[in-house]
Amino acid sequence: MSTPFPSPTASQEASHTQFPFVPNVVSIRTRRQMKRVPGTREIEPDHKLTSEELPAHRERSESKSTVAQLKVNQIPRELNCDHIVGNSPALRDVLELADKVASWDSTVLLLGETGTGKELIAQTIHRRSNRSHRPLIKVNCAALPSELVASELFGHEKGSFTGALQQRIGRFEAANGGTIFLDEIAELSPEIQVALLRVLQEKEFERVGGNRTIKTDVRVIAATNKDLQHEVSVGRFRMDLFYRLNVFPIRVPALRERLEDIPLLADYFAGRLAGRMGKEITQIDGRSLAAMQQYSWPGNVRELQNVIERSVILSDGEVLRVDPSNLAHESPPCITAPTSAESGSAELDRKARIEAVLRETRGKVYGPNGAAVRLHIAGTTLDSQIVALGIKKYQFK
């Protein structure tokens, strides 16, 4: 899941716009430290200035206000999302697509690597739709036990299976009139794919153990970090379901494709985490920021948040510095299903890489010290790769 984060304020944008002129540090300006003058982008400092400081300060303030307005005005007001930090062309393109499709009930398929913020885009689409007054029900398909997926999605009747002590309403029924977000859609079993296809086609379903057909009015937004066309070609995903989901695909860019957003993201995470930990961090070291913008971020925004959190914990002063060792290592690339163009040797390399990590974790896949975290993929995805490549993970325990 992705962590919601609000849009940068005008003062934050002014701070980062000024970064090229302040090579050593970048200021973090919190809402507690500033106030906005109505109708302008200027910021009044809380402290009083001497008569000698006032002329120079007025000149700097006017300069900051002008630069901030130039930057903010590049983004149409309707694209200024309340829960997403960034101003890069790649992110703006995504928000523009989300804005265009939000008004319609078309099914949306969000594509992108783990940690890019697909859930945030789903929230944005729902919030801007005509269904915003109704619930947004979120379902992580990979987190549902295989034997309970049908019950979770469609509900069940009392006594329909062992442990069904009462009737249960499923996620689709709870989302009636609103939106359902199906994350990691590629992890659904073939049986559930058939049931989902029926919901998309006929707008109806039955609870597990029931015989009454229930009509539903739900907008579906699905997301995956896999190549669904490849999953179709190898028989793991239904072709008809793929075409039903692929009505309006939106590709969410990786963080390395929008490096210009890193100052805003770093500012937000540092300010929020410092406030939570009771630390007075007011600046980000310029060299650390430059290093972060040169890093590839295989874990995307989620990895950036973790790096900033680690740095805030270790910080003892007002200037936040990121330990270069947090960025110097080469993280293993995200493992995806092999494409038809890959050779047999590439598959052997992938198998060897997974086995090497399993050996280090002693066969552990899940958890903070598991192989999935080290490989920057979902545990269920890694399990699928282990089975597909014929790896016996228990031999490493």
N, C-alpha and C positions, 0 to 999 in steps of 0.2 A: 504494500500500500504506500501511497505517496502522502507526504506531509503537506497539508495546506499551508500556504504562506501568502500574506497579503501583498498588494501592490506596493512598490516603493513610493514614499511620499515625495513631494516636489523637492524637499530639502535634501533627501537622499540622492535624488537624481542630480541636484546641483553639486553635492559633494563629490560624486563620482565623475561628473563631467569635468570637474576641476582637477582630477587626479593627474593628468599629464603635466600639470604645472607644479605639482608637489611630489617630487620624485621619491622622497623617503617614507612618507606616511600618508595614509588616507583616513580622513576623519570619519567617525561613526557618530551621527547626530541622532539622538533618540528623541522621541516625542516629548519626553519629560524635559529636555534641554532646550526646546524651541517652541515657537508659536508662529502660526501663519497669519499674515496680514490679509484680511478679506480683499479679494479682487486682484491680488498680486502674487508673485512667486518669491517675494523677498522674505527674509527671515530676520527677526529681531532677536539678538542675543539677550539672555536674561541678565547678564552683568552690565553695569554702567561703564561708559567709556569716558576717558578724560578728554579735555578740549583738544589736546595734542593728538589723540588717537582718532578723533571723530572724522576729520577729512579723509584720512586714508581708509578708514573703515567704510565710509559712505561710498567711496570709489570701488572698493572690493565688493560691497553688497550689490551695487548696480551692475557690476560685471557678472556676478554670480546669477543675478536675476535674469539678465539677458540670455546667458548661456542656458539656464534651466528652461526658460520659455522656448528656446529654439529646439531643445531636445524633446520636451514634453509635447510640443505642438506637432511633432512628427507622427504621433500616435492619435488616431481619431478617438474621440471620447468613448464611442461605443465599443472600442477594442481594449479599453483600459480595464482589464479584468481585476476583480477584487481579491482573487486568491492565487494569482500567479505572478512571480517576480521575473521581470525580463523586458527587454526592449529591442531584442535582436530581430533582424528581418525574418529569420527562420521561425522564431516564436510568433511573430506578428502574422505570418502566413497561416500558421495553425489556428490562431485565434480568429482570423478572418473567416476561415472555412467553418469553424465551430459556430460563428455568428450567423453564417448563411444557412446552415442546416438546422439550427436550433428551432426555428419557427415551424418546421415541418415535422411530421411523425416518422420520417424515413429512418430505417435502421442504420446505425453508424458502426463502423469497424475501426477501432483505434489500433494502430500498428507501431511498434517501437520497442527498444531495448528495455530491460528491467531498470527501474529507477528514473525513468524520464518524465514521469508525471502524467501518465495516461488517465489515472483516476481523476486528477484535477481537471483535465479537459472534459471528462464525462460530467463532472459536477457543473462546469461552466455551461455546457450544452443544456443540461436540465434546467439550470437557473435562468437561462435566457429563453426557455421554451414556454409554450402556453400551458405546460403541465407543472410549472414551477410551484404552484400552490398545493400540489399533490406530492406524495413521498418519492424519494430516490432510494431504491433498495439496492444495496451493494452485495454482490456475491463473488467470493473468490472460489472459483470452481476447483482449483487445485487443493484447497484446504478442506474440502468436504470429503468425508469417508465414502468410499465407493458404494458401500451398501446402503448409504443413507442419502445419496444425491437426489434420487427421485422424490423422496419424502421432503427434503429441504426445499426443492424447487416447486413441487406441485402439491405438497401436503399429503396427509393420510387420514384414513378413517379409523375410529376406535376399533382395536382388535385386528387390524389388517396384518400385523406381524407381531412377533414376540417383543413386548415392551411398549407397544402402542396402546397405552392405557386410556388415552382420550383423543378426540379428534384434533388435528393440527392443521392450521392454515399455512400453505407454502408461500415462498417468496413471490411467485407470480401473482398469487391472489392478493397478497399484501400490497403489491405495487399497482393494483388496478387503478387506472386513471392517471398513473404517474409514469415513472421510468424505472427500468431494472438495468443495472450495470453488471455484466457478466465478465469478470476478469479472468484471464488465463483460460479462455474458452477452448483452447486446443486440448486441454486436459480432460475434457468430458469423454466418457466411454461411448462406444457406438450405439448402445441401447438408449442412452440419454440424448444423444444427438438426434435420434429418430423422434423422440418425444418433443425435443425443442423445435425441430423442423415443423412439426404439426402445429405448435403454438404460433410460430411465425406465419404459417400459411393459413390456418383456419381460425386463429385467435380463440382456441379452446383447448381444454385438457380435462383429465379426471384425476382426482386424488388417488393415491395408492390405496387399493382395497375398496375403492368406490365405483359406482356405476352411473353417477350423475355427471353429465357433461357441464363444465363450468366455462362460461364465456369470459373473456378477459380483454381489457383495453389497455395495453401496455406498450410503451415505446422501449425498444431494446437497443442498448449500446453495449457492444462487446469489445474485448481487448485481448491482445496476445503479443508475446515477444517471439513467436515462431513464424516461420514462412508457411502459411496455411496452404498455399498452392503445392508446396512440396509435400506437406502432410497428406494432401489429397492424392498426389501421385503415388505415394507409398501405401495408400489404403488406410491411413490412420484417421482421416477426417472425410466426412461425406461431401461429395462434390455439390450435391443439391443444397446442402446446408451452407456451404461456403458461398454459393451465389446468393442465397437469401441474406446472408450477413454482410456481403460485400457491396451493399447498395451505395454507401457513401464512405469510402475508406479515407482515413486521415492518418498520415504518418507523423508521429511525434519525434522531433529531432533529438539526437543524443547531445549531451552537454558539450562534447568536443566540437559540435557543429554550431554552437552559439557561445563561444568563449567570451564574447563581449558582455554577456550577462553575468559573468562570474563576480565582478565587483559588487553588483546589486545583491546577488545571492549571498555573498560572503558578508556584506554589511548587514543584511537582514538576520542571518543565522547568528552572527556574532552578537548583535544587539539583543536578540531574543534570549540567547543562551546566557549571556553575561547577566542580564536582568534576572533570570531564573536562579542563577548561582550567586547573586548578590555581589558581582564584581563590577568595578568601574573601568570598563574598556571603552576608550573613546577613539582609538585609531587602529588602523591595520597597517602593518609594515609594508611599504611599497615593494620591497624585494620579494616578500612572501606572496603578494598579490600577483606580481609578474610571473613568479614560478607557478602559481596556480593556473594562470592563463596559458602556460606552455605545457601543462600536463594533459594527458589524453582522457582521464576520467572514465575508465571502463565501467565503474559503478554509477556513473552519471550523478544526478543531483543528490541522490541518497548518499553516495560516497563523499561528496563535498560537504554535506551536513555533518557526517561523522568526523571528517578531518577538522572542521571548524570546532566542533564540540570538544574533541581531544585537545585542540590548541587552547581553547578557553579554559579548560580544566587546568592545564599546565601554566597558564599565564599568571604572572604575579604583579604586573604593572598595568598601565593604561594602554600600552601599545601591544596589539595582538600580533604574534609572530608564529608562523607555521614551520614546524621542524621539517627541513628538507628531506629527511629520511622517510617522511610520510608520503612523499611524492616521487622519490627517486626509484623505488622498485618498479619493475615491470610486471604488472598484474596479468595473469593469464587471460587471454581473450575470451569473450563470451562464447560458450559452446552452443552451437545450434545444430539442428539436424543436417546431415550431409546433403548437399545438392547433387543433382544428377551429373554435374560437370566435375565433381570431385573424384580424384583417383583413389584407388585402393590404398596407396601409400599414405594419403592424407588421412584416411580413416584409421589406419594403423597408428599414425602419429596422435590422433585424437584419443584413441584407446590408451596409448602409452601415457599420455598426459593425465587422463583421469585416474589411471592406476597409480601413477606417481603421487597424486594428491591423496588418494584413498590410503596409500601406504603411510603417508605422513599423518593422516587423521585416524589411522588404525580402523579403517572401514566405516567411520562415522560420516553420514551424509548430512544430517540435519543438525541444527543448533549453531551457536555463535562460533564454535570451533570446528564445525563440520566442513566437508569437502565442497558442499554447494556454495557456502559463503566465500571460500577461497577461489572458486571458479566463477563467482558473480552470476550465478543462475539459480533459479528456483529449485528446491529440493526434489520436487516431483519431476521437473525436467531432467535433472541429473539421474534420477532413478530410471526414467525412460531411456536415457542414453546408455546407462549401465546394462539394461536388459537388451537393447538393440545391438550393442557391441559384444554381448556375451561375456561380460565381466562378472566374476564371482566376488562380490565385495566382502563376503564373510571370510575369505582367505586372508584378509589383511588384518583381522582382529587378533 
